[in-house]
Structure formats: C-alpha cells, structure tokens
Amino acid sequence: MIKFENVSLHRSQRCLLNHCDLTIERGGFYALTGDNGSGKSSILQVILGELAVSSGSIIKEFGQGDYSYLPQKIQLDTQFPMSVEQAVMAGLWNKFGAISALKPKHFERIEQALDEVGIAHLKHASINQLSGGQLQRLLFARMLVQEASLLLLDEPLASIDQKAKNILLDILKMKHQQGVTILITLHDAGLVKRYASQQLHISDQKIRLCNTDFTHSDECCRLPIKQMAC
C-alpha cells in the first residue's frame, strides 16, 4: 500500500500537486493518466524516493527488494558489449551480487522471461543489434525476472508496435491476476479501459480516482475544482 497524505510537489518552479491525498491499494492495476507535463513521471519518482515532496508525507509499505521500476528513458548503455541474456541477468545483480550466486532456477527464469516477451531467439545477440521495440522487450524481461510485488512503469509502450503492446500488457494483466500491484503511466484510452482496474487521473494539481473508461464522468470529476495558490 502507498498513501499520500496532504502532499504538495513542485518541480522546476511549477506546482504539480497541491495538498493531495491518495491511496494505492495492494493488488491493484492502476493506470496513471494526465496531460503531458502534468507530473506522471514525477509521481513515480516520488514513490521511488528519487524526488522529495514539497510538503506532506508518503507512507510506503514496501522495501527495496519489493519493487521493480521501468523508467521512461532507457537506462542501458547499448554500446556496452553485452548479450541479451546478460542484460536480463543484470536485473538480478542487485539481489544476488555475483553471477556465481545465481542458481539453475534463475537461469530458467531468465529463459522463461525472454520467451514471454518474444525475444528468446535473440538470447545470444548483442544488445547493440536490437531495434527500439526489441530493446523495450528486453527491459520488460529484466523487470519480470526480479519477481517484484510492485511494478512501476513509466510510458513503457512508447516505442513498440501494437502487437508488442498487447503482448506486454497481457503479461502485466497476468501478473496482476497473481496479486502483483501495478502502476503504469498510459496515454491510450483504449488500453486504459481494457487493462487497468483503476485509473488515477492528474489534472489541476490534483490526483483523482476515476473510471477506467477515460471519460472522468464519475463523482470525483464532477466536483468543482478550487484553484489554490502554490
């Protein structure tokens, strides 16, 4: 569970959140939506502890090894001489350290993750040979091998085709059915409606729990919004 209590957030002299309360329950599939620049990525960074709030507090019932984060910008040096398998294996280094600590079951999980995202045939390929879509699948596989109970994903579908989007979202849906909590930033209304169980929409410096039909017609979005000075 993640709870925002009276949280305000500023970035680059802009007020993104103004005295917001929010509860993200364990086991939910949350789509985080809002206009460009509304603060979606910043909210994920706040949850991760990479960005400090201006005021208020955040209660987080998860530890360092309980979550996996897929950032919007690829944080992988594609010029480094590394195979696809090794890059996915890197997802386990923080947990197990040296490769020698990995057991056969870990290598089996790496193989399974590559198969799930559809790039098992590229297992021995160098990462600098991958297309943008293949690289995003690799990062998804690296996230999966960590077997975290909380997945945070920031625009993970931006550089891939519709077929790949469906594959990756189906994987997330399956993880959700297994009890994993998911918070993902999305722009596509159809995908929000199809996959998310709940929608968190950012507008006018507030976060509102809305219907996943992207219409924001439920009670929380009918209420008048008070413009408050930051």
PyRosetta script that sets phi, psi and omega in degrees:
from pyrosetta import init, pose_from_sequence

init()
pose = pose_from_sequence("MIKFENVSLHRSQRCLLNHCDLTIERGGFYALTGDNGSGKSSILQVILGELAVSSGSIIKEFGQGDYSYLPQKIQLDTQFPMSVEQAVMAGLWNKFGAISALKPKHFERIEQALDEVGIAHLKHASINQLSGGQLQRLLFARMLVQEASLLLLDEPLASIDQKAKNILLDILKMKHQQGVTILITLHDAGLVKRYASQQLHISDQKIRLCNTDFTHSDECCRLPIKQMAC")
pose.set_psi(1, 140.9)
pose.set_omega(1, 176.7)
pose.set_phi(2, -126.5)
pose.set_psi(2, 129.7)
pose.set_omega(2, -176.6)
pose.set_phi(3, -129.7)
pose.set_psi(3, 123.3)
pose.set_omega(3, 172.0)
pose.set_phi(4, -93.4)
pose.set_psi(4, 127.8)
pose.set_omega(4, 178.2)
pose.set_phi(5, -120.4)
pose.set_psi(5, 107.7)
pose.set_omega(5, 176.7)
pose.set_phi(6, 53.5)
pose.set_psi(6, 45.6)
pose.set_omega(6, -174.0)
pose.set_phi(7, -86.1)
pose.set_psi(7, 132.0)
pose.set_omega(7, 169.0)
pose.set_phi(8, -118.8)
pose.set_psi(8, 144.8)
pose.set_omega(8, -176.3)
pose.set_phi(9, -140.0)
pose.set_psi(9, 127.7)
pose.set_omega(9, 176.5)
pose.set_phi(10, -118.6)
pose.set_psi(10, 145.4)
pose.set_omega(10, 174.5)
pose.set_phi(11, -149.5)
pose.set_psi(11, 131.3)
pose.set_omega(11, -178.0)
pose.set_phi(12, 51.2)
pose.set_psi(12, 44.7)
pose.set_omega(12, 177.7)
pose.set_phi(13, 64.1)
pose.set_psi(13, 18.8)
pose.set_omega(13, 175.4)
pose.set_phi(14, -112.9)
pose.set_psi(14, 142.6)
pose.set_omega(14, 175.6)
pose.set_phi(15, -89.8)
pose.set_psi(15, 114.8)
pose.set_omega(15, 179.7)
pose.set_phi(16, -94.7)
pose.set_psi(16, -40.2)
pose.set_omega(16, 177.2)
pose.set_phi(17, -129.4)
pose.set_psi(17, 141.0)
pose.set_omega(17, -176.9)
pose.set_phi(18, -131.3)
pose.set_psi(18, 101.4)
pose.set_omega(18, 177.0)
pose.set_phi(19, 53.4)
pose.set_psi(19, 61.1)
pose.set_omega(19, -175.8)
pose.set_phi(20, -103.1)
pose.set_psi(20, 140.6)
pose.set_omega(20, 170.8)
pose.set_phi(21, -113.2)
pose.set_psi(21, 139.4)
pose.set_omega(21, -176.8)
pose.set_phi(22, -158.6)
pose.set_psi(22, 138.5)
pose.set_omega(22, 174.5)
pose.set_phi(23, -126.3)
pose.set_psi(23, 123.7)
pose.set_omega(23, 174.7)
pose.set_phi(24, -106.0)
pose.set_psi(24, 110.8)
pose.set_omega(24, -174.5)
pose.set_phi(25, -80.8)
pose.set_psi(25, 149.8)
pose.set_omega(25, 176.5)
pose.set_phi(26, -61.9)
pose.set_psi(26, 134.1)
pose.set_omega(26, 175.9)
pose.set_phi(27, 90.9)
pose.set_psi(27, 2.0)
pose.set_omega(27, 179.3)
pose.set_phi(28, -84.9)
pose.set_psi(28, 159.3)
pose.set_omega(28, 173.1)
pose.set_phi(29, -116.3)
pose.set_psi(29, 97.7)
pose.set_omega(29, -172.9)
pose.set_phi(30, -102.7)
pose.set_psi(30, 128.0)
pose.set_omega(30, 170.1)
pose.set_phi(31, -98.1)
pose.set_psi(31, 123.7)
pose.set_omega(31, 179.0)
pose.set_phi(32, -97.7)
pose.set_psi(32, 115.9)
pose.set_omega(32, -174.2)
pose.set_phi(33, -123.6)
pose.set_psi(33, 165.4)
pose.set_omega(33, 179.7)
pose.set_phi(34, 154.2)
pose.set_psi(34, 164.7)
pose.set_omega(34, 179.8)
pose.set_phi(35, -64.1)
pose.set_psi(35, 160.7)
pose.set_omega(35, 173.6)
pose.set_phi(36, -58.4)
pose.set_psi(36, 132.5)
pose.set_omega(36, -179.2)
pose.set_phi(37, 85.2)
pose.set_psi(37, 3.3)
pose.set_omega(37, -177.9)
pose.set_phi(38, -76.8)
pose.set_psi(38, -18.3)
pose.set_omega(38, 176.6)
pose.set_phi(39, 117.6)
pose.set_psi(39, 14.8)
pose.set_omega(39, -177.4)
pose.set_phi(40, -60.4)
pose.set_psi(40, -51.1)
pose.set_omega(40, -179.7)
pose.set_phi(41, -63.6)
pose.set_psi(41, -37.1)
pose.set_omega(41, -179.4)
pose.set_phi(42, -63.7)
pose.set_psi(42, -36.6)
pose.set_omega(42, 179.4)
pose.set_phi(43, -64.5)
pose.set_psi(43, -41.3)
pose.set_omega(43, 176.8)
pose.set_phi(44, -63.1)
pose.set_psi(44, -40.0)
pose.set_omega(44, 179.4)
pose.set_phi(45, -66.5)
pose.set_psi(45, -34.3)
pose.set_omega(45, 175.8)
pose.set_phi(46, -64.7)
pose.set_psi(46, -44.5)
pose.set_omega(46, 179.3)
pose.set_phi(47, -61.4)
pose.set_psi(47, -38.4)
pose.set_omega(47, -179.4)
pose.set_phi(48, -75.6)
pose.set_psi(48, -13.7)
pose.set_omega(48, -177.5)
pose.set_phi(49, 85.4)
pose.set_psi(49, 11.6)
pose.set_omega(49, 179.8)
pose.set_phi(50, -86.4)
pose.set_psi(50, -13.2)
pose.set_omega(50, -179.4)
pose.set_phi(51, -137.3)
pose.set_psi(51, 131.2)
pose.set_omega(51, -178.2)
pose.set_phi(52, -87.9)
pose.set_psi(52, 143.4)
pose.set_omega(52, 175.9)
pose.set_phi(53, -77.6)
pose.set_psi(53, 156.7)
pose.set_omega(53, 178.7)
pose.set_phi(54, -76.6)
pose.set_psi(54, -35.6)
pose.set_omega(54, 176.9)
pose.set_phi(55, -160.0)
pose.set_psi(55, 166.5)
pose.set_omega(55, -176.9)
pose.set_phi(56, 90.3)
pose.set_psi(56, -172.6)
pose.set_omega(56, -177.8)
pose.set_phi(57, -143.1)
pose.set_psi(57, 158.1)
pose.set_omega(57, 178.2)
pose.set_phi(58, -127.8)
pose.set_psi(58, 125.5)
pose.set_omega(58, 176.5)
pose.set_phi(59, -100.4)
pose.set_psi(59, 123.9)
pose.set_omega(59, -177.7)
pose.set_phi(60, -124.9)
pose.set_psi(60, 118.7)
pose.set_omega(60, 179.5)
pose.set_phi(61, -98.6)
pose.set_psi(61, 54.1)
pose.set_omega(61, 173.5)
pose.set_phi(62, -151.0)
pose.set_psi(62, 152.7)
pose.set_omega(62, -178.7)
pose.set_phi(63, -106.6)
pose.set_psi(63, -174.4)
pose.set_omega(63, -175.2)
pose.set_phi(64, -58.9)
pose.set_psi(64, -39.6)
pose.set_omega(64, -176.5)
pose.set_phi(65, -90.7)
pose.set_psi(65, 4.9)
pose.set_omega(65, -174.8)
pose.set_phi(66, -93.0)
pose.set_psi(66, -9.1)
pose.set_omega(66, -175.1)
pose.set_phi(67, -129.7)
pose.set_psi(67, 159.5)
pose.set_omega(67, 173.3)
pose.set_phi(68, -133.4)
pose.set_psi(68, 139.5)
pose.set_omega(68, -173.0)
pose.set_phi(69, -123.7)
pose.set_psi(69, 129.3)
pose.set_omega(69, 174.8)
pose.set_phi(70, -113.6)
pose.set_psi(70, 103.2)
pose.set_omega(70, -175.4)
pose.set_phi(71, -74.5)
pose.set_psi(71, 165.8)
pose.set_omega(71, -180.0)
pose.set_phi(72, -69.2)
pose.set_psi(72, -40.7)
pose.set_omega(72, 178.4)
pose.set_phi(73, -94.3)
pose.set_psi(73, 135.0)
pose.set_omega(73, -178.1)
pose.set_phi(74, -65.8)
pose.set_psi(74, 116.0)
pose.set_omega(74, 179.3)
pose.set_phi(75, -99.5)
pose.set_psi(75, 65.8)
pose.set_omega(75, -177.4)
pose.set_phi(76, -150.6)
pose.set_psi(76, 126.2)
pose.set_omega(76, 179.1)
pose.set_phi(77, -79.9)
pose.set_psi(77, 101.1)
pose.set_omega(77, -175.6)
pose.set_phi(78, -72.7)
pose.set_psi(78, -9.3)
pose.set_omega(78, 177.2)
pose.set_phi(79, -89.3)
pose.set_psi(79, -9.2)
pose.set_omega(79, 178.4)
pose.set_phi(80, -71.9)
pose.set_psi(80, 134.3)
pose.set_omega(80, -178.0)
pose.set_phi(81, -70.1)
pose.set_psi(81, 93.7)
pose.set_omega(81, -175.1)
pose.set_phi(82, -145.9)
pose.set_psi(82, 140.1)
pose.set_omega(82, 176.8)
pose.set_phi(83, -82.9)
pose.set_psi(83, 166.1)
pose.set_omega(83, 177.3)
pose.set_phi(84, -59.2)
pose.set_psi(84, -44.3)
pose.set_omega(84, 179.6)
pose.set_phi(85, -60.4)
pose.set_psi(85, -43.5)
pose.set_omega(85, -179.5)
pose.set_phi(86, -65.7)
pose.set_psi(86, -37.0)
pose.set_omega(86, 179.6)
pose.set_phi(87, -65.7)
pose.set_psi(87, -39.2)
pose.set_omega(87, 177.0)
pose.set_phi(88, -69.1)
pose.set_psi(88, -39.4)
pose.set_omega(88, 177.9)
pose.set_phi(89, -58.5)
pose.set_psi(89, -31.5)
pose.set_omega(89, -179.2)
pose.set_phi(90, -59.8)
pose.set_psi(90, -22.5)
pose.set_omega(90, 177.3)
pose.set_phi(91, -64.7)
pose.set_psi(91, -16.4)
pose.set_omega(91, -178.9)
pose.set_phi(92, -101.4)
pose.set_psi(92, -7.3)
pose.set_omega(92, -174.2)
pose.set_phi(93, -64.2)
pose.set_psi(93, -39.0)
pose.set_omega(93, -179.8)
pose.set_phi(94, -62.9)
pose.set_psi(94, -27.5)
pose.set_omega(94, -176.1)
pose.set_phi(95, -90.4)
pose.set_psi(95, -37.0)
pose.set_omega(95, -172.8)
pose.set_phi(96, -116.8)
pose.set_psi(96, -11.6)
pose.set_omega(96, 179.4)
pose.set_phi(97, 77.8)
pose.set_psi(97, -123.1)
pose.set_omega(97, -175.4)
pose.set_phi(98, -65.3)
pose.set_psi(98, 150.8)
pose.set_omega(98, 178.7)
pose.set_phi(99, -58.1)
pose.set_psi(99, -31.6)
pose.set_omega(99, -178.5)
pose.set_phi(100, -61.3)
pose.set_psi(100, -19.3)
pose.set_omega(100, -179.9)
pose.set_phi(101, -81.9)
pose.set_psi(101, -13.0)
pose.set_omega(101, -179.2)
pose.set_phi(102, -75.8)
pose.set_psi(102, 142.3)
pose.set_omega(102, -178.9)
pose.set_phi(103, -106.5)
pose.set_psi(103, 166.4)
pose.set_omega(103, -179.9)
pose.set_phi(104, -52.0)
pose.set_psi(104, -34.8)
pose.set_omega(104, -179.7)
pose.set_phi(105, -64.1)
pose.set_psi(105, -30.0)
pose.set_omega(105, 178.6)
pose.set_phi(106, -70.9)
pose.set_psi(106, -40.6)
pose.set_omega(106, 177.7)
pose.set_phi(107, -67.5)
pose.set_psi(107, -33.1)
pose.set_omega(107, 175.1)
pose.set_phi(108, -65.8)
pose.set_psi(108, -38.2)
pose.set_omega(108, 179.1)
pose.set_phi(109, -68.3)
pose.set_psi(109, -36.7)
pose.set_omega(109, 176.9)
pose.set_phi(110, -62.5)
pose.set_psi(110, -45.7)
pose.set_omega(110, 179.1)
pose.set_phi(111, -61.1)
pose.set_psi(111, -42.6)
pose.set_omega(111, -179.5)
pose.set_phi(112, -64.5)
pose.set_psi(112, -43.0)
pose.set_omega(112, -179.7)
pose.set_phi(113, -63.5)
pose.set_psi(113, -42.0)
pose.set_omega(113, 178.0)
pose.set_phi(114, -62.8)
pose.set_psi(114, -38.1)
pose.set_omega(114, 178.4)
pose.set_phi(115, -68.5)
pose.set_psi(115, -39.5)
pose.set_omega(115, -178.9)
pose.set_phi(116, -61.8)
pose.set_psi(116, -38.5)
pose.set_omega(116, -178.4)
pose.set_phi(117, -90.8)
pose.set_psi(117, -1.8)
pose.set_omega(117, 172.2)
pose.set_phi(118, 86.0)
pose.set_psi(118, 23.4)
pose.set_omega(118, 178.6)
pose.set_phi(119, -128.7)
pose.set_psi(119, 27.6)
pose.set_omega(119, 178.6)
pose.set_phi(120, -60.5)
pose.set_psi(120, -30.5)
pose.set_omega(120, -179.8)
pose.set_phi(121, -70.0)
pose.set_psi(121, -12.4)
pose.set_omega(121, 179.7)
pose.set_phi(122, -102.5)
pose.set_psi(122, 14.9)
pose.set_omega(122, -174.4)
pose.set_phi(123, -49.6)
pose.set_psi(123, -42.7)
pose.set_omega(123, -175.6)
pose.set_phi(124, -99.2)
pose.set_psi(124, 2.5)
pose.set_omega(124, 179.8)
pose.set_phi(125, -72.9)
pose.set_psi(125, 152.7)
pose.set_omega(125, 175.4)
pose.set_phi(126, -76.1)
pose.set_psi(126, 143.9)
pose.set_omega(126, -176.9)
pose.set_phi(127, -65.4)
pose.set_psi(127, -22.2)
pose.set_omega(127, 179.9)
pose.set_phi(128, -77.2)
pose.set_psi(128, -1.5)
pose.set_omega(128, 177.0)
pose.set_phi(129, -97.2)
pose.set_psi(129, -3.1)
pose.set_omega(129, -173.8)
pose.set_phi(130, -84.6)
pose.set_psi(130, 148.1)
pose.set_omega(130, 170.7)
pose.set_phi(131, -77.5)
pose.set_psi(131, 172.0)
pose.set_omega(131, 179.4)
pose.set_phi(132, -60.3)
pose.set_psi(132, -40.9)
pose.set_omega(132, 179.4)
pose.set_phi(133, -67.6)
pose.set_psi(133, -40.7)
pose.set_omega(133, 178.1)
pose.set_phi(134, -65.7)
pose.set_psi(134, -37.0)
pose.set_omega(134, 178.6)
pose.set_phi(135, -65.4)
pose.set_psi(135, -38.5)
pose.set_omega(135, 178.2)
pose.set_phi(136, -66.7)
pose.set_psi(136, -36.4)
pose.set_omega(136, 175.9)
pose.set_phi(137, -64.1)
pose.set_psi(137, -39.3)
pose.set_omega(137, 177.3)
pose.set_phi(138, -58.6)
pose.set_psi(138, -46.5)
pose.set_omega(138, -178.7)
pose.set_phi(139, -64.2)
pose.set_psi(139, -34.5)
pose.set_omega(139, 175.9)
pose.set_phi(140, -63.9)
pose.set_psi(140, -44.5)
pose.set_omega(140, 179.8)
pose.set_phi(141, -62.3)
pose.set_psi(141, -40.7)
pose.set_omega(141, 179.0)
pose.set_phi(142, -63.8)
pose.set_psi(142, -35.5)
pose.set_omega(142, 176.7)
pose.set_phi(143, -67.4)
pose.set_psi(143, -40.1)
pose.set_omega(143, -176.6)
pose.set_phi(144, -66.0)
pose.set_psi(144, -37.3)
pose.set_omega(144, -176.4)
pose.set_phi(145, -67.2)
pose.set_psi(145, -18.8)
pose.set_omega(145, 179.7)
pose.set_phi(146, -74.2)
pose.set_psi(146, -18.1)
pose.set_omega(146, 176.0)
pose.set_phi(147, 49.7)
pose.set_psi(147, 48.7)
pose.set_omega(147, -179.2)
pose.set_phi(148, -81.1)
pose.set_psi(148, 156.7)
pose.set_omega(148, 179.2)
pose.set_phi(149, -89.0)
pose.set_psi(149, -10.1)
pose.set_omega(149, 177.9)
pose.set_phi(150, -134.3)
pose.set_psi(150, 123.5)
pose.set_omega(150, 178.7)
pose.set_phi(151, -113.3)
pose.set_psi(151, 126.0)
pose.set_omega(151, 177.7)
pose.set_phi(152, -115.8)
pose.set_psi(152, 120.8)
pose.set_omega(152, -175.2)
pose.set_phi(153, -130.5)
pose.set_psi(153, 127.7)
pose.set_omega(153, -177.0)
pose.set_phi(154, -110.2)
pose.set_psi(154, 104.6)
pose.set_omega(154, -179.6)
pose.set_phi(155, 47.1)
pose.set_psi(155, 57.1)
pose.set_omega(155, -175.3)
pose.set_phi(156, -77.7)
pose.set_psi(156, -4.9)
pose.set_omega(156, -173.7)
pose.set_phi(157, -109.6)
pose.set_psi(157, 9.8)
pose.set_omega(157, -170.4)
pose.set_phi(158, -66.2)
pose.set_psi(158, -31.9)
pose.set_omega(158, -171.3)
pose.set_phi(159, -113.6)
pose.set_psi(159, 20.1)
pose.set_omega(159, -176.7)
pose.set_phi(160, -125.9)
pose.set_psi(160, 159.5)
pose.set_omega(160, -177.2)
pose.set_phi(161, -79.7)
pose.set_psi(161, 173.3)
pose.set_omega(161, -173.3)
pose.set_phi(162, -63.7)
pose.set_psi(162, -36.8)
pose.set_omega(162, 179.2)
pose.set_phi(163, -62.0)
pose.set_psi(163, -45.4)
pose.set_omega(163, 179.5)
pose.set_phi(164, -65.8)
pose.set_psi(164, -38.2)
pose.set_omega(164, 177.6)
pose.set_phi(165, -57.6)
pose.set_psi(165, -46.1)
pose.set_omega(165, -178.7)
pose.set_phi(166, -64.0)
pose.set_psi(166, -39.9)
pose.set_omega(166, 178.8)
pose.set_phi(167, -61.5)
pose.set_psi(167, -49.4)
pose.set_omega(167, -175.9)
pose.set_phi(168, -68.7)
pose.set_psi(168, -38.6)
pose.set_omega(168, 178.5)
pose.set_phi(169, -70.5)
pose.set_psi(169, -33.2)
pose.set_omega(169, 175.1)
pose.set_phi(170, -64.3)
pose.set_psi(170, -36.5)
pose.set_omega(170, 176.3)
pose.set_phi(171, -63.7)
pose.set_psi(171, -44.6)
pose.set_omega(171, 178.3)
pose.set_phi(172, -62.6)
pose.set_psi(172, -39.5)
pose.set_omega(172, 178.8)
pose.set_phi(173, -61.2)
pose.set_psi(173, -41.0)
pose.set_omega(173, 177.9)
pose.set_phi(174, -65.1)
pose.set_psi(174, -41.9)
pose.set_omega(174, 178.5)
pose.set_phi(175, -63.0)
pose.set_psi(175, -38.6)
pose.set_omega(175, 177.2)
pose.set_phi(176, -62.0)
pose.set_psi(176, -41.9)
pose.set_omega(176, 178.7)
pose.set_phi(177, -64.3)
pose.set_psi(177, -22.1)
pose.set_omega(177, 178.1)
pose.set_phi(178, -88.4)
pose.set_psi(178, 1.3)
pose.set_omega(178, 175.5)
pose.set_phi(179, 102.9)
pose.set_psi(179, 3.3)
pose.set_omega(179, 180.0)
pose.set_phi(180, -76.8)
pose.set_psi(180, 138.6)
pose.set_omega(180, 175.7)
pose.set_phi(181, -86.6)
pose.set_psi(181, 132.4)
pose.set_omega(181, -176.1)
pose.set_phi(182, -127.7)
pose.set_psi(182, 132.5)
pose.set_omega(182, 172.6)
pose.set_phi(183, -129.7)
pose.set_psi(183, 115.4)
pose.set_omega(183, -173.0)
pose.set_phi(184, -133.2)
pose.set_psi(184, 134.9)
pose.set_omega(184, 175.7)
pose.set_phi(185, -85.6)
pose.set_psi(185, 130.6)
pose.set_omega(185, -176.8)
pose.set_phi(186, -138.9)
pose.set_psi(186, 153.3)
pose.set_omega(186, 175.1)
pose.set_phi(187, -114.1)
pose.set_psi(187, -25.9)
pose.set_omega(187, -172.9)
pose.set_phi(188, -78.8)
pose.set_psi(188, 114.0)
pose.set_omega(188, -177.3)
pose.set_phi(189, -61.3)
pose.set_psi(189, -37.5)
pose.set_omega(189, -179.8)
pose.set_phi(190, -64.6)
pose.set_psi(190, -39.7)
pose.set_omega(190, 179.6)
pose.set_phi(191, -70.5)
pose.set_psi(191, -36.6)
pose.set_omega(191, 176.8)
pose.set_phi(192, -59.9)
pose.set_psi(192, -47.7)
pose.set_omega(192, -177.3)
pose.set_phi(193, -66.6)
pose.set_psi(193, -37.5)
pose.set_omega(193, -175.0)
pose.set_phi(194, -75.5)
pose.set_psi(194, -36.7)
pose.set_omega(194, -169.8)
pose.set_phi(195, -110.8)
pose.set_psi(195, -38.8)
pose.set_omega(195, -172.7)
pose.set_phi(196, -77.5)
pose.set_psi(196, 144.8)
pose.set_omega(196, 174.2)
pose.set_phi(197, -90.4)
pose.set_psi(197, -23.5)
pose.set_omega(197, 179.6)
pose.set_phi(198, -146.2)
pose.set_psi(198, 151.9)
pose.set_omega(198, -178.2)
pose.set_phi(199, -124.5)
pose.set_psi(199, 130.6)
pose.set_omega(199, 174.4)
pose.set_phi(200, -108.8)
pose.set_psi(200, 114.7)
pose.set_omega(200, -175.3)
pose.set_phi(201, -111.1)
pose.set_psi(201, 130.3)
pose.set_omega(201, 179.9)
pose.set_phi(202, -99.7)
pose.set_psi(202, 124.3)
pose.set_omega(202, 173.7)
pose.set_phi(203, -157.7)
pose.set_psi(203, 144.7)
pose.set_omega(203, 177.4)
pose.set_phi(204, 50.6)
pose.set_psi(204, 42.3)
pose.set_omega(204, 174.2)
pose.set_phi(205, 66.5)
pose.set_psi(205, 20.2)
pose.set_omega(205, 177.4)
pose.set_phi(206, -127.6)
pose.set_psi(206, 155.9)
pose.set_omega(206, 171.7)
pose.set_phi(207, -112.7)
pose.set_psi(207, 128.6)
pose.set_omega(207, -178.7)
pose.set_phi(208, -124.9)
pose.set_psi(208, 139.1)
pose.set_omega(208, 174.3)
pose.set_phi(209, -82.2)
pose.set_psi(209, 115.8)
pose.set_omega(209, -172.1)
pose.set_phi(210, -123.0)
pose.set_psi(210, 172.6)
pose.set_omega(210, 172.3)
pose.set_phi(211, -66.2)
pose.set_psi(211, 150.0)
pose.set_omega(211, -179.5)
pose.set_phi(212, -83.1)
pose.set_psi(212, 9.7)
pose.set_omega(212, 177.0)
pose.set_phi(213, -86.9)
pose.set_psi(213, 3.1)
pose.set_omega(213, 173.8)
pose.set_phi(214, 70.3)
pose.set_psi(214, 7.9)
pose.set_omega(214, -178.8)
pose.set_phi(215, -91.0)
pose.set_psi(215, -17.1)
pose.set_omega(215, -179.0)
pose.set_phi(216, 53.5)
pose.set_psi(216, 42.7)
pose.set_omega(216, -176.3)
pose.set_phi(217, -99.1)
pose.set_psi(217, 1.9)
pose.set_omega(217, -179.0)
pose.set_phi(218, -79.5)
pose.set_psi(218, 178.9)
pose.set_omega(218, -168.6)
pose.set_phi(219, -59.1)
pose.set_psi(219, -36.8)
pose.set_omega(219, -174.9)
pose.set_phi(220, -64.5)
pose.set_psi(220, -27.6)
pose.set_omega(220, -177.8)
pose.set_phi(221, -97.6)
pose.set_psi(221, -1.7)
pose.set_omega(221, 173.4)
pose.set_phi(222, -87.5)
pose.set_psi(222, -21.2)
pose.set_omega(222, -175.9)
pose.set_phi(223, -67.5)
pose.set_psi(223, 141.7)
pose.set_omega(223, 177.1)
pose.set_phi(224, -64.1)
pose.set_psi(224, 142.4)
pose.set_omega(224, -178.0)
pose.set_phi(225, -100.7)
pose.set_psi(225, 123.9)
pose.set_omega(225, 177.8)
pose.set_phi(226, -85.5)
pose.set_psi(226, 125.1)
pose.set_omega(226, 175.8)
pose.set_phi(227, -79.1)
pose.set_psi(227, 117.7)
pose.set_omega(227, -176.7)
pose.set_phi(228, -115.6)
pose.set_psi(228, 135.5)
pose.set_omega(228, 179.5)
pose.set_phi(229, -67.9)
pose.set_psi(229, 138.6)
pose.set_omega(229, 179.7)
pose.set_phi(230, -85.0)
pose.dump_pdb("model.pdb")
